[in-house]
């Protein structure tokens, strides 16, 4: 570790996958990322590469929005001719990187200013931690429970598609699945499965597991990656790092998303084992 007053030199790759972006959300994300990187640079000499991979065939819009932020943040752009899926696109962004740390995140998040500073300081100290997940709130300030235990088919059905009265009946079960006690009490704790909306991972660990499993088009690729990373070290929920997230809720996005969700769940359980109840 560097001595007092010295800044450690570290490399950071940030990969963001876009699809039918909302300009105001995307602009807010870039501005918050610029501020978070500036804060992190107070403690680290960061060699940072930011790669945005667009799956939505919106090159003109993405270029325009990035250009508005070019005085504060520089990005590299990759445009796909069709939607290749989240995991494939993320792997395009990280394929040639040899960074110390990789941050995979969604375009619909806003980072608190000290988010990256605190996360990197923690990972520099806790060398057995391979991945970190932040505290997440929605736009109204309500906690989102994005850390999970290994799911059963019943858990997924209740949480994603169950009517309100049924979710209330099984609230205790869902509280356990969603690790609500850990999140509500703001406990820094070992996590089993974390969300792909913000995953900060050691580069060496990410390269060892080969990135995201490209069998998943959308949904459950983050669960699969969590399981593989968990074989190499600890995954930690670290609430001193905080973000705002606008997305989620596959069941509310229509039949196409429900179909993809079910297909990905089928793939996940076939790979890692079925748990019905």
C-alpha positions in Angstrom: 0.0 0.0 0.0 1.2 3.5 -0.7 2.4 5.7 2.1 0.5 8.6 3.6 -0.3 11.3 1.1 0.4 9.1 -1.9 -2.3 8.1 -4.3 -2.4 4.4 -5.4 -2.4 4.0 -9.2 -5.2 1.7 -10.3 -7.0 0.9 -13.6 -10.8 0.9 -13.8 -12.9 -0.2 -16.7 -16.6 0.8 -16.7 -18.9 -0.9 -19.2 -22.5 0.3 -19.7 -25.1 -1.3 -22.0 -27.9 0.8 -23.5 -31.2 0.0 -25.1 -33.9 2.5 -25.9 -32.5 5.0 -23.4 -34.3 7.9 -21.8 -32.2 11.0 -22.5 -32.7 12.6 -19.1 -31.8 9.4 -17.2 -28.8 8.8 -19.4 -27.5 12.4 -19.0 -28.0 12.1 -15.2 -26.0 8.9 -15.2 -23.1 10.3 -17.1 -23.0 13.5 -14.9 -23.1 11.4 -11.7 -20.4 9.1 -13.0 -18.1 12.1 -13.8 -18.6 13.4 -10.3 -17.9 10.0 -8.7 -14.7 9.5 -10.8 -13.5 13.0 -9.7 -14.0 12.1 -6.1 -12.3 8.7 -6.5 -9.3 10.5 -8.1 -8.7 12.3 -4.9 -7.4 9.0 -3.4 -6.4 7.0 -6.5 -4.6 7.7 -9.7 -7.3 6.2 -11.8 -6.6 5.1 -15.4 -10.2 4.8 -16.4 -11.8 3.6 -19.6 -15.6 4.0 -20.1 -17.2 1.9 -22.8 -20.8 2.2 -23.8 -22.3 -0.6 -25.9 -25.6 0.3 -27.6 -28.0 -2.5 -28.3 -30.8 -0.2 -29.3 -29.7 1.0 -32.7 -29.6 4.6 -31.5 -26.1 5.8 -32.6 -27.1 9.4 -33.2 -28.8 9.9 -29.9 -26.1 8.2 -27.9 -23.4 10.2 -29.6 -25.2 13.4 -29.0 -25.8 12.8 -25.3 -22.2 11.7 -24.8 -20.9 14.8 -26.7 -22.7 17.0 -24.3 -20.7 15.5 -21.4 -17.3 15.4 -23.2 -15.8 18.2 -21.1 -16.3 16.1 -18.0 -16.1 12.5 -19.2 -14.7 10.7 -22.2 -16.4 7.5 -23.5 -15.7 4.9 -26.1 -18.7 3.7 -28.1 -19.7 0.4 -29.6 -22.8 0.1 -31.7 -24.4 -3.3 -32.4 -26.6 -3.8 -35.5 -29.2 -5.6 -33.4 -29.9 -6.4 -29.8 -27.3 -9.1 -28.9 -28.4 -9.3 -25.3 -27.1 -7.8 -22.1 -24.4 -10.3 -21.2 -23.0 -10.4 -24.8 -22.9 -6.6 -24.9 -21.2 -6.4 -21.5 -18.6 -8.9 -22.6 -17.9 -6.7 -25.7 -17.2 -3.9 -23.4 -14.8 -5.8 -21.2 -13.3 -8.2 -23.7 -9.9 -6.5 -24.2 -9.5 -4.9 -20.8 -6.9 -5.8 -18.3 -8.1 -3.5 -15.6 -7.6 -3.9 -11.8 -11.3 -3.3 -11.4 -14.4 -3.5 -13.6 -17.7 -1.8 -13.0 -20.6 -3.1 -15.0 -23.7 -0.9 -14.7 -27.0 0.1 -16.2 -27.6 3.5 -17.9 -30.6 4.1 -15.6 -28.6 4.5 -12.4 -27.3 7.6 -10.6 -24.2 7.3 -8.4 -23.7 9.2 -5.2 -20.6 11.3 -5.4 -18.5 9.2 -3.0 -19.7 5.9 -4.4 -16.6 4.9 -6.3 -14.2 6.3 -3.7 -15.7 4.3 -0.9 -16.0 1.2 -3.0 -12.4 1.2 -4.2 -11.1 2.0 -0.7 -13.0 -1.0 0.7 -11.8 -3.4 -2.0 -8.2 -2.2 -1.6 -8.5 -3.1 2.1 -10.5 -6.3 1.9 -8.5 -8.4 -0.5 -10.7 -11.5 -0.2 -13.7 -9.6 -1.6 -14.1 -10.2 -5.4 -17.3 -8.2 -6.0 -19.3 -5.5 -4.3 -22.9 -4.5 -4.5 -24.2 -1.1 -3.3 -27.3 0.1 -1.4 -29.9 0.9 -4.0 -32.9 3.2 -3.8 -35.5 4.1 -6.3 -36.3 7.6 -7.5 -38.6 8.1 -4.5 -35.9 7.1 -2.0 -37.4 3.7 -1.3 -34.9 0.9 -0.7 -34.7 -1.7 -3.4 -33.9 -5.3 -2.4 -31.6 -6.4 -5.2 -29.4 -8.9 -3.2 -30.9 -12.3 -3.2 -30.6 -15.8 -1.9 -30.6 -18.7 -4.3 -34.2 -18.6 -5.7 -36.8 -21.2 -5.9 -39.5 -21.3 -8.7 -42.0 -20.4 -6.0 -39.9 -17.3 -4.9 -39.7 -16.0 -8.5 -43.4 -16.6 -9.2 -44.5 -14.8 -6.0 -42.2 -11.9 -6.4 -42.6 -11.3 -10.1 -46.2 -12.3 -10.8 -48.1 -13.0 -7.6 -51.0 -10.7 -6.7 -50.6 -8.4 -3.8 -52.7 -10.5 -1.4 -50.5 -13.5 -2.1 -47.3 -11.6 -1.7 -48.5 -10.4 1.7 -49.4 -13.9 2.7 -45.9 -15.1 1.9 -44.1 -11.9 3.0 -41.9 -13.6 5.5 -40.6 -16.0 2.8 -40.0 -13.1 0.4 -38.2 -11.1 3.1 -35.7 -14.0 3.5 -35.3 -14.4 -0.3 -34.7 -10.6 -0.7 -32.3 -10.4 2.2 -34.4 -7.5 3.6 -33.1 -7.7 7.2 -29.5 -7.1 5.9 -30.6 -4.2 3.7 -32.9 -2.6 6.2 -30.2 -2.7 8.9 -27.5 -1.4 6.6 -25.3 -4.4 7.4 -22.1 -4.9 5.4 -22.5 -8.6 4.8 -21.6 -11.5 2.5 -24.1 -11.7 -0.3 -25.0 -14.7 -2.4 -26.5 -13.1 -5.6 -26.2 -9.5 -6.6 -27.8 -7.3 -9.3 -26.2 -6.5 -12.6 -27.4 -2.8 -12.4 -24.1 -2.1 -10.5 -21.4 -4.8 -10.1 -17.9 -3.7 -9.1 -15.6 -6.7 -9.6 -11.9 -7.4 -9.4 -10.6 -7.6 -12.9 -8.6 -10.8 -12.2 -11.7 -12.6 -10.9 -13.8 -11.4 -13.9 -11.2 -12.6 -16.4 -11.0 -16.0 -14.6 -14.7 -16.7 -14.9 -14.8 -15.3 -18.5 -17.3 -12.5 -17.9 -21.1 -13.1 -18.3 -22.5 -16.4 -19.5 -23.8 -15.6 -23.0 -26.5 -18.3 -22.8 -28.6 -15.6 -21.1 -30.1 -12.9 -23.3 -31.5 -10.9 -20.5 -32.2 -11.6 -16.8 -30.3 -14.1 -14.5 -27.0 -13.4 -16.1 -26.1 -11.5 -13.0 -27.1 -14.4 -10.8 -25.0 -16.8 -12.8 -22.0 -14.4 -12.7 -22.5 -14.1 -8.9 -22.3 -17.8 -8.5 -19.1 -18.1 -10.5 -17.5 -15.2 -8.7 -18.5 -16.6 -5.4 -16.3 -19.6 -6.1 -13.3 -17.3 -6.1 -13.9 -15.2 -3.0 -16.5 -13.2 -1.1 -19.3 -11.1 -2.7 -20.3 -8.3 -0.3 -23.3 -6.0 0.1 -21.7 -2.7 1.1 -24.3 0.0 2.0 -21.7 2.7 2.5 -21.8 2.8 -1.4 -25.1 4.1 -2.7 -26.9 4.5 -6.0 -30.3 5.4 -7.3 -31.9 3.0 -9.8 -34.8 3.7 -12.0 -35.3 0.3 -13.6 -36.4 -3.3 -12.8 -39.8 -5.0 -12.6 -39.7 -7.4 -15.6 -43.3 -8.4 -15.0 -44.5 -4.9 -15.5 -42.8 -4.5 -18.9 -45.2 -6.7 -21.0 -45.4 -10.2 -22.4 -42.1 -10.0 -24.3 -40.2 -9.4 -21.1 -42.1 -12.1 -19.2 -41.2 -14.6 -21.9 -37.5 -13.7 -21.8 -37.6 -13.8 -18.0 -39.1 -17.3 -18.0 -36.6 -18.6 -20.6 -33.7 -17.2 -18.6 -35.0 -18.7 -15.4 -35.2 -22.1 -17.2 -31.6 -21.8 -18.3 -30.5 -20.7 -14.9 -32.1 -23.7 -13.1 -30.8 -26.1 -15.6 -27.3 -24.9 -15.1 -27.3 -24.6 -11.3 -30.0 -26.8 -10.0 -33.8 -26.7 -9.7 -35.4 -25.6 -6.5 -39.2 -25.6 -6.7 -40.2 -24.6 -3.1 
